[in-house]
Amino acid sequence: MTVFAKKSLHPVAKTQKPKEDEIEKERPPRSTFRIAIQAGQQGLAYLILDKKYDYMLAMQDAMDEKKFQLVLTLLLKTADDEIVCQKNKH
């Protein structure tokens, strides 16, 4: 079916919206920590860290979100070198 835009005789392609189930499958799972830093909620991110969220996963989330200053801060707060030497899960 062709639909014409207002004030134009050029046809506009009608697109189908993806189903909600398909949208959810396309997005990889995100941690609560990642959602907090995406939203700029640094206080919430630190509360999550206080509740024993893994520092290596936090650093990985921060790197994935290109929050390199946060990665540096997390590195400075990490006293144990073994945490930094862990392999990531990706």
N, C-alpha and C positions, 0 to 999 in steps of 0.2 A: 504494500500500500504506500502510495506517495502522498506526502503532506506538503503543502506549499506554505512558506513563511509569509507573514503579513508584509505588505508593501513590496513583495518580490514574487517573481514568477519562477524562480529557481527552486527546484524540488529540494526538500530537506529530508535526509534519511531518518526514518523512525528507528530509534534504537530500543532494544529490549533491556530492561533492568535485570541484572543478575539476581537470582534467588538469594535469600538471606543465608541459606545453608551453604551456598557456594562461596559467599563472601567470608564466612567464618573459617572455611577450610583453607582458603588462600593465605590467611594471616598466620604466621608462626605464633606459638604461645609466648606470652610476655609475662615476665615476673612483676610482682607488685612494686618491687624496687625500680624496675625500668619504667613502669607507668608513672611512678612518682617523679623520677628525674625528667621524663618527657614533659610533664606538666609544670616543671619548675618548682616542685615542692621539696626543697632541700631538707627542711625540717622533718618532713615525713620520711624521707630517705634515711636520715640519720636515726630516726626512731626504729625503722625496720632493721638497720644495722645493729642497734642496741638489743634487738630481740633475736640476736644470733644468726642473722642472714650471713651466708658465706661471703667473705671478703673477695675471694677470687671470682665468684659469680657477679658480685657487685662491680668489680673492676671490668669484667667482660661486658656487662650491661652498659657501663659508662663509656667504654671504648666503642661499642656498637652505636651508641647515640652521639658519638663525637664530642663527649663531655670530657676533654682531656685534662682540664683543670681539676675536675673531680677525681679522675684517675690518679693524678699527682697527689692530691690530698689523701686519698685512700692509701697510696703507697707510703706516704709519710706517717700515717697512723698505724701502719702494720709493723709491729715489732718483730714478728716471727717470719724469717726468710722462707720457711717451708710453705707458707701460704702463697707466696708469689711464685714459687717454683712448681706449683701444681699444674697439671695439664688441664686445659679447658675442655668442656664437653662438646664443643662445636667441631 
